Amino acid sequence: MKKDRKSNIELLRIVSMFMIVFSHVTWEGRFSYPKSNILHNTIIQFPWLFGQIGVIVFTLISAYFLSKKKEINVKSISKLAKITWFWSILALMIAIIMGGNGLLNLKIIINLLFPILRGTYWYVTAYIAMYLLMPYLNIVIDKLNKRNYIIFLTLLLVICSVIPTFTGVTALDSANNSGSVYSLIVIYFIGGFIRKFENDLVYSNKKLIGLFIISIIISTIMLYLLNFLNSRGIIDINSTNKLYGRFAKTNSIFQIISSTLLFLFFKNININYSKVINYIAGSMISVYIIHTNPVVMNILWNKIIRISIYERSRYILFIELVVAAGVFCSSLILDILRREISDFCKKKVILSKH
């Protein structure tokens, strides 16, 4: 009989996905960031800090549970691929029914037809690649003793995180190092370390949450300093690459530290099995796919939500939070409908065979 998974980690999945949605409100908000509004700009950009924390935590969760496995579960990959393709094709069909209406071009059509191969949803593609490498990554995890594992992790973090964070150099020679399988593999080894030596990693929740808050404060100060330099014309924070994002990417040392602390905190929490929490957590990957679908994003940020008109509002952070909650809940409801309809159809098929 399959054991029900405790709900502390499943709750963390939900929190992490909300963080990702919250950050996308900032990233897709088309804010202008006037140079004179240093503090206000920092407040607007604040949600972006949590997006990559969500991504890293999601990967840590996977690594924690996968690092003891020996073989690939083909059904898991197949399920993820089917969900990804379902939402992509549905969005394509809706766009076609709407007559295109500026929503489609050849590139978008190809991306929706082949979402995994084209990296339409970067995390899904990177995750599948990481998952396929999982048995071999686990061999490394299994062979390393604690001392060598610490040395290995330190080298990985310096090369793939510390240097890129402060210099912008992608040490692994990847144009998208911060959002690729490379960065996920680094996170995977951190999750594997936590699982392998978890009995040695005993910290009080008070200490963990305190350090997490301190790490967020430090990251916020970094954002403020970037905005200050931007106001003096030393850097352009609103350039194509959005410089403020460098300190809040998947391979940012600040985000890795914050994410690890948050993961350890939730791992320590004792929440018994909750059917509701675990059920909602099962829709989190769909929430990600739905709200980052290129067609949905075009409609969402260009036609429905134009949050930049509230850029000067003193309540902008609250507005961003409300928008994130709306996008999150809407995506969740859509996937719950998909799951319920799918279960209903499966039951009908089973009954028809008897």
N, C-alpha and C positions, 0 to 999 in steps of 0.2 A: 504493500500500500504506500502511495506517495505521501511523504510527510509535508504538511502545510508549512510554507515558509513564514517565519516571523515577520511582522509587519513594520519593524523599525527601518529596515533597508528599503522596503517597498514605499514607505512614506518618504524616504530620502529621494527615491526616484521621482516622486511627484514634485517635491520641493525643487529638485534639480531642474526638471523640465520647466517649471514656472520661472525659474531664474533665467533660463535660456530665452523664453518668450519675452520676459521683462527686458532683457538686454537688446533684443531685436527691435523693440519699440524705439530705443535710442538710435540704433544703427541705421534703421530704415526711416527715421523721422525727418530727414532732410533739414536738419537744423542748420542755421547759418553761423552760429557762434560768434557774435560781434566781439571784437577784441577787447572792448572796454568792460565786458561783463565777466570778469574772471571767476568770481564765486558762483554766479548763476550758471555759467557754462559747465562748471564742475558738477553742480547739482544735476544738470540735464544728463551729463555723461555717466553719472554714478551707476545707473542700472547696468551699464556695459561690463562693469567689474564682475557681476554675478553670472553673466552668460557663460563665460569659459569655465567658471567654477562649476557650473552645472554640467558642462561637457566632460570635464575632468572627473567629477564625481561619478557620472554615468559609467565612465571607463573603469574607474576604480572598483565599482560594484561588480562589473563583468569580470575583471581580473581576479577579484577576491573569490568568486565562485568557480571560475574556469581554471585557475592556476593549479588545481589538483587533478584535473581531468587529463586523460591520456589520448582520447580520440575526439574527432570532430563529430558533432551531432548534425547530420545533414538536414534533419527535419527543422532544426532551429534556423538554419540559413535559408531553407526553402520558405519557411513561414515569413521571415523578414522580407525576402525577395517578393513574395506574393503581395504582402501589404504595401510595399513600396510601389510595385507596378499597378496595383489596384487604384491607389489614389492618384497616380500619375495619369493613367488612362482616363479616369473619371474627370479629372481637370481638363484634359485635352478634349474630351467629348463636350463638356460644358462650354469651353471656349469656341468650339466649332459651331455648336447650337446658337451661341451668341453672335455668330457671324464673324468671328475673329476679333473685330472691334479693337484693333491695336494690341490684342493680347498674344497673338501668335506670329512667329516668323519661322523660317526653316530651322534655325538653331534650336529654338524652344521646342518645336515639334520633335526633333531628333532626341533632345534631352528628355522629353517626356516618354518617348517610346523606349528608350534605353537608359533609364535613370541610374542604374547601378554602374554600367559601363562608362557612362558619360559623367558620373560624379555629380548628378543634379542635386543630390543631397549629400554633401561632402562627408558627413559623419557616417551615413549608412555605408557608403563605398569604403571608407577607411576602416570602419568596424568589421566589415566582411573580410577585408584583406587581413586585418589583425587576427580575426577568428580562424582563418585558414592557416595562419602561421602558429596558432596557439599550441599545438602539440610540441613544436620545436622550441618555442619560447619556454614552455614548461620543463623541457629537458634542462635548459640552462638554470632555471629556478631550482630544480631538484638537485642539481650537482653542486651549486654554490653553498659554501658554509657562510655563516653570518659575517665574518670578517671580510671575506672576498666579495660577498654580496654588497656590503656597504661601500667598498672601494669601487665596485662596478657601477653602483647607483650614483656615486659621487661624480665619477667620470662622465656618465651619461648626462647628468644634470648640468655640469659645467659646460660641456660641449653643445648640448642640445637645448639648454634653457638659459643659463646665466649669461653666456656670451651673446646669443641672439637678443635677449631682453635688453641689454644695455648698449649693444652696438648696432643691432639691426641686421647683423650678418647671419645668414642661414648656414650654420656650420655643416649641415648634412647636404649642402648643395641642392636644396629643394626650393623651388620658387614659391611653394606654399607650405613650407615646413611646419608652420604653426597650426595648420588645419589639414593634416594628412596622416597617413598611417604611421609615419615616423614618430610624430609626437604621441600618438596613441600607444605605440610600443613602449616608449619611455614610461608612460603612465601605467601601462600593464605591469612592468617590472616593479613599480612602486606598490601596486596592489598585490602582486605576488609576494613581495617582501612582508607586507602587513599580514597576509594569510599564513606564511611560513613561520614567522616569528611573533605571532600575535600574543603569545603568552609573555613575551618580553616587553611588549608595548602596552603597559598598564598605566593609564593616566586618568586622573579624576575628570569628570565631565566639566566641573567648574574651571579647571585649568585649561581644558581643550577649548571651551567656548570663549574663555577670556583671551586666549591666544588668537583665536579666530577673529574676534572683534578687533584686536590690535592689528592683525594683518590687513583687515579691511580699512582701518584708519590709515595705515601706512600707504596702501594703494590709493586711497582718496587724496592723500597729501601729494603723491606723485602726479595725480591728475591735475591738482591745483597748480603745481609747479609747471607742468606742461602748458597750462592755460596762461600762466604768468609769462612764460617765455614767448608764447604766441602773441600776447598783448604788446610785447616789446619788439616784435618783428624778427625775433631770433629764429623761430621755427614757424611752420605753417601747420597748425593742428588740424585744419580742415582740408588737408591735401587729399589726393586720391586714396592714399593708404590710411588716412585718418590716424595720424601719429599716436593719438591717445590710446589706440587699440593695441599698440605694441606691448604695453605694460599690462594688458588684460587679455592676452591670447592664450591658446592652449599650452604653448611651451613657455609662457611667462613664469619665472620662478616665484613671483608673488602669488599668482593664481594657483600654482601647484601646491605651495605651502598652505594657502587658505583652504583649498579643496581637501587636502589630506587631513587637516584638522577637523573639518566638517564631517568627513567620512568617519573618522575615529570617534567623534562625538555621537553620531547616530548609531554606530556599531555597538556602542556601550549602552544605549538606551534599551530598556526591556519593554517592548510592546508585543504582546501576544498576538496570535493570528487574528486579523480583522478581515473579514470577507470583503467589506466595502473598500478598504484601503488597497488590498491586493488586487481587487477587480479594477479599480481606477488606475493603478500602477501599470496594469497590462495594456493600457491605451497610450502610454507616454510616447512610445516611438511613433505612433500615428499622429499624435499632437505635433511632434516635430516635423514630420513629413508634410502634413496638411498646411501648416502655417508658413513653411519655407518653400512650398511649391511655387514655381515662377509665375504661373497664371494667378494663383491666389494672392501672391505678394503684390502683383501689379494692381489687382482689383482692391486689395486691402489698403495699401499705402498710398495709391494714387487716386482712388475713386471714393473710398469709404472713409478711411482715417487720414486726415491731414493734420496731424498733431503739431506740425511746425507753426501753425497759426497761433498756438498757445505758448510759443517759445518764451515770451516775455512775462508770462503769468507767474506770480509768486507761488502758485499751486502746481507748477509744472511736474514736480516729482509725483504728486498724488495723481495727477492726470495720467502720467505714464503708467502708474500702478493700476489704475482703473482700466486703461486700454489693454494692458497685458492680461488682466483678469478676464476681460471680455473675449480676447482672442483665444486664451487658454481654454475657457469654458466652452466656447463655440466649437473649437476643434475636438474637445473631449466628447461633447454631445454627438458630433458627427460620427466619431469612431464607435461610441456605444451603440448607435443605430446600426452601424455596419456589423458589429459583433452580434447583436441581437437578431438581425435579419439572417446573418450567416448561420447562427445556431438553429434558428427556426427552419431554414431550408434543409439543414443537415438532418434534423429530426424528421422532417417530412419524407426525405429520401429513405431514411432507415425504416420508417413505418410502412412505406410503399413496398418494401422488400419482404415484409412479413404478411 
